Amino acid sequence: MYTLYELALKTKHLRNAVKVSKQPVYLLRLYIAGISIRSSRAIENIKKICEEYLKGCYELEVIDIYQNPVLAKGEQIIAVPTLIKKFPPPLKNSLVI
């Protein structure tokens, strides 16, 4: 599990990697609740999807809400497993008149 400082450094590192690389780098966080069959299945499924569609362009952080409840509260996680894309941010739509 990561501290908030470590997560901030990882995000900064990924932003720098995107500037160097033309391919987008994705930072994904999977929130789980302890070691359970449901948590294990969620981890396996997201790893399989990422390897198929984002191979080499992603970083997956698995966060156990029992071990790190502060992060879950900060993201307002109310159900698990939950996957959040932290980086890159959503594209901003501009209104052209």
Buried (B, 14 or more C-beta within 10 A) or exposed (E): EBEEEEBEEBBEEBEEBBEEEEEEBBBBBBBBBEEEEEBEEBBEEBBEEBEEEBEEBBBBBBBBBEEBEEBBEEBEBEEBBBBEEBBEEEEEEEEEE
